[in-house]
Amino acid sequence: MLDIKGVSNESIDELMSNSKLPGRRANLELMWQFSKKATKNEIESCLSYKGCDLDNTPEEFVVMCGVLGFCVRNKNNPQFALKGIEEFANSSSWRVREASAMGIQELLTLSAEDVLQILDEWSSRNERYKRCIIAGLCEPKNLKSKDVLENAFYYLGKFTEGFDSIATKLTEDQKILRKALGYAWSVAMVEDLDQGKSLFERFVESENKNIRWIVKNNLKKNRLQKIDITWVETCLEKVEKQ
């Protein structure tokens, strides 16, 4: 679908030189600047680097810019945009997967209904796609939408419950999903604590160690403790007894 030509240009050289990779943190400010002004050819050129060794390299940053830029440029056509980043949501690079989630966040601001329909299809896929759904939905600016919040709670519950059937040691991808669930509940619950409590409390006394891990990590977040410390402490006591 993407006519990727891999054309070298000054924009790509600038991204490479200012990526801040290798390093602890990529140049996200530059990524956002690029995504808002990038041309079709520049984005295609960025995405052509997907076959490179992307682990903490300038090339990894270039692909990130292409993924986010593709979503921003095509935000009026979310079906096309999500189809275009589909493979990147399943990338072995965590930074590229994060850029995919950020792209979803941008698409949700304009056409939530269409995006949610496609994410529902992704929800039956592997843990990388599921993690992308959680990270994409659980962004405070998008959770102001009732539909987005309802879907966020639905997938948080569904994916958390899924760990109850895992009896073996977690795979790396399962750990990635668990980590996302370990903070995303608290982000969504800040927007509607009453609804969040009713859905979250069913996991508080779970005997599954991975679900308990998810519960405890959310309860430790300051964003929840600031809203209702008494409830948080009560839940933590129940978790510790398991």
matplotlib code that plots the C-alpha trace (Angstrom):
import matplotlib.pyplot as plt

x = [0.0, 2.8, 4.9, 8.1, 11.0, 13.7, 14.8, 17.6, 17.0, 18.1, 15.1, 16.2, 19.8, 18.5, 16.5, 19.5, 21.8, 19.4, 17.7, 19.6, 20.0, 21.7, 20.7, 18.0, 15.5, 14.8, 14.1, 10.4, 10.1, 11.7, 9.5, 6.4, 7.7, 8.5, 5.1, 3.2, 5.0, 6.3, 5.5, 4.3, 7.8, 9.6, 7.3, 7.7, 11.5, 11.4, 9.4, 11.8, 14.3, 12.0, 14.3, 17.4, 18.7, 16.6, 17.8, 18.6, 19.8, 19.2, 17.4, 15.0, 14.1, 13.6, 11.0, 9.3, 9.0, 7.6, 4.9, 3.7, 3.9, 1.8, -0.9, -0.9, -0.9, -3.7, -5.8, -8.8, -8.7, -8.2, -8.8, -6.0, -3.8, -4.2, -3.7, -0.4, 1.0, -0.4, 3.0, 4.7, 2.4, 3.9, 7.5, 10.3, 11.3, 9.5, 10.1, 8.4, 5.5, 5.3, 5.2, 2.3, 0.4, 1.0, -0.4, -3.5, -3.9, -3.8, -6.3, -8.7, -8.9, -10.6, -12.5, -12.9, -15.7, -13.7, -10.5, -12.3, -13.9, -10.4, -8.9, -11.6, -10.2, -6.7, -7.8, -7.9, -4.3, -1.0, 0.1, 2.0, -1.3, -3.1, -0.5, -0.8, -4.6, -4.1, -1.4, -3.4, -6.7, -5.4, -4.2, -5.9, -6.9, -8.8, -10.4, -12.6, -14.6, -17.2, -16.8, -13.0, -13.3, -15.9, -13.6, -10.6, -12.3, -13.5, -10.1, -8.4, -10.8, -10.6, -6.8, -6.3, -8.7, -6.7, -3.8, -5.9, -5.6, -1.8, -0.2, 3.3, 6.1, 5.2, 6.7, 8.5, 5.4, 3.1, 5.3, 5.0, 1.2, 1.3, 3.5, 1.0, -1.9, 0.1, -0.3, -3.2, -6.0, -5.0, -5.0, -8.5, -9.8, -8.8, -11.4, -14.2, -13.3, -16.7, -16.9, -13.3, -13.6, -16.5, -14.5, -11.1, -12.3, -13.1, -9.4, -8.3, -8.6, -7.5, -5.2, -3.4, 0.1, 0.2, -3.2, -2.1, 1.0, -1.2, -3.5, -0.6, 1.2, -1.9, -2.6, 0.9, 0.4, 0.1, -2.7, -5.0, -3.7, -4.4, -8.0, -8.9, -6.1, -8.5, -9.8, -6.3, -5.0, -8.0, -7.4, -3.6, -4.4, -6.6, -4.0, -1.2, -3.3, -3.4]
y = [0.0, 2.4, 3.4, 3.5, 4.8, 5.3, 8.6, 10.3, 14.0, 16.7, 16.2, 12.6, 13.7, 16.3, 13.6, 11.3, 14.0, 15.2, 12.0, 11.8, 8.1, 6.1, 7.4, 7.1, 9.3, 10.1, 13.6, 13.6, 17.3, 17.0, 14.1, 16.1, 19.0, 16.7, 15.0, 18.3, 19.5, 16.3, 15.7, 12.4, 11.6, 12.4, 10.1, 7.3, 7.8, 7.5, 4.3, 2.8, 2.4, -0.2, -3.0, -1.6, -2.8, -0.3, -1.0, 2.4, 3.9, 7.1, 4.9, 3.9, 7.5, 8.1, 5.2, 6.7, 10.0, 8.3, 6.4, 9.4, 11.6, 9.1, 9.2, 13.0, 13.5, 11.0, 11.8, 12.6, 9.0, 6.9, 3.5, 4.3, 5.6, 2.6, 0.2, 2.0, 1.7, -1.8, -3.6, -1.0, -1.6, -5.1, -4.0, -5.5, -1.9, -0.6, 2.9, 2.3, 0.6, 3.7, 5.9, 3.8, 4.3, 8.1, 7.9, 6.3, 9.0, 11.6, 9.8, 9.5, 13.2, 13.6, 10.3, 8.2, 6.0, 4.8, 4.3, 2.3, 0.0, -0.9, -1.3, -3.8, -5.9, -5.5, -6.7, -10.3, -10.2, -10.6, -8.8, -6.1, -5.0, -5.2, -3.1, -0.5, -0.4, 0.3, 2.9, 4.6, 4.8, 5.7, 9.2, 11.8, 14.2, 11.4, 9.9, 13.0, 11.3, 9.0, 6.5, 6.3, 6.0, 3.2, 1.3, 1.9, 0.3, -2.6, -3.5, -2.9, -5.5, -7.9, -7.9, -8.0, -11.0, -12.7, -13.2, -15.5, -18.2, -18.0, -20.7, -20.7, -18.1, -15.0, -14.3, -11.0, -9.7, -10.7, -8.8, -5.8, -6.0, -6.5, -3.4, -1.3, -2.6, -1.8, 1.9, 2.4, 1.5, 4.4, 6.8, 5.8, 5.7, 9.4, 10.3, 8.3, 6.9, 5.5, 3.5, 2.6, 1.3, -1.0, -2.6, -2.7, -4.1, -7.5, -8.0, -6.9, -10.3, -12.3, -15.2, -14.8, -13.4, -11.4, -9.8, -8.9, -7.3, -5.2, -4.2, -3.3, -1.2, 0.9, 1.4, 2.7, 5.5, 9.0, 9.9, 7.5, 8.1, 11.8, 11.1, 8.5, 7.4, 5.5, 3.3, 2.7, 1.6, -0.7, -2.3, -2.7, -4.5, -7.0, -7.6, -8.2, -10.8, -13.0]
z = [0.0, 0.8, -2.2, -0.2, -2.3, 0.3, -1.3, 0.6, 1.4, 3.7, 6.0, 6.7, 7.3, 9.8, 11.7, 11.8, 13.1, 15.8, 16.9, 20.2, 19.5, 20.7, 24.0, 26.7, 25.1, 21.5, 20.3, 20.6, 20.1, 16.7, 15.9, 16.5, 14.5, 11.6, 11.7, 11.3, 8.2, 6.5, 2.9, 1.5, 0.0, 3.3, 5.2, 2.7, 2.9, 6.7, 6.6, 4.1, 7.0, 8.6, 7.5, 9.3, 12.6, 14.7, 18.2, 19.7, 16.4, 14.4, 11.9, 14.6, 15.2, 11.5, 11.4, 14.4, 12.6, 9.6, 11.6, 13.4, 10.3, 8.4, 10.9, 11.2, 7.4, 6.9, 10.0, 7.8, 6.6, 9.8, 8.0, 5.6, 8.3, 10.6, 7.7, 7.0, 10.5, 11.1, 10.7, 12.8, 15.8, 15.7, 15.4, 17.4, 18.3, 21.4, 20.2, 16.9, 18.7, 20.9, 17.8, 16.6, 19.8, 19.5, 16.0, 17.3, 19.9, 17.2, 15.0, 18.0, 18.4, 15.0, 14.2, 17.3, 15.9, 12.9, 14.9, 17.6, 15.0, 13.6, 17.1, 17.9, 15.0, 16.4, 19.9, 18.8, 17.7, 19.6, 22.8, 20.9, 19.2, 22.5, 24.2, 21.3, 21.9, 25.6, 25.1, 22.3, 24.2, 27.7, 26.8, 29.1, 26.3, 24.5, 27.6, 27.8, 25.1, 26.6, 23.8, 24.1, 27.9, 27.6, 25.2, 27.3, 30.3, 28.2, 26.9, 30.2, 31.7, 28.8, 28.6, 32.4, 32.6, 29.9, 32.3, 34.4, 31.8, 31.6, 33.8, 32.3, 32.6, 30.7, 27.3, 26.7, 24.7, 27.6, 29.9, 27.6, 27.8, 31.5, 32.0, 30.0, 32.1, 35.2, 34.7, 32.2, 34.6, 36.8, 33.9, 32.9, 36.4, 37.0, 34.4, 36.0, 39.4, 40.3, 37.1, 37.3, 40.8, 39.9, 37.1, 38.8, 42.2, 40.7, 40.2, 43.6, 45.3, 42.3, 43.1, 39.8, 40.4, 37.2, 37.8, 41.3, 39.8, 37.6, 40.5, 42.8, 40.2, 39.5, 43.2, 43.7, 41.2, 42.7, 40.4, 42.2, 45.7, 45.3, 44.5, 47.1, 49.4, 51.7, 48.9, 47.6, 51.0, 51.5, 48.1, 48.7, 52.0, 50.2, 47.5, 50.1, 51.8, 48.7]

ax = plt.figure().add_subplot(projection="3d")
ax.plot(x, y, z, "-o")
ax.set_aspect("equal")
plt.show()
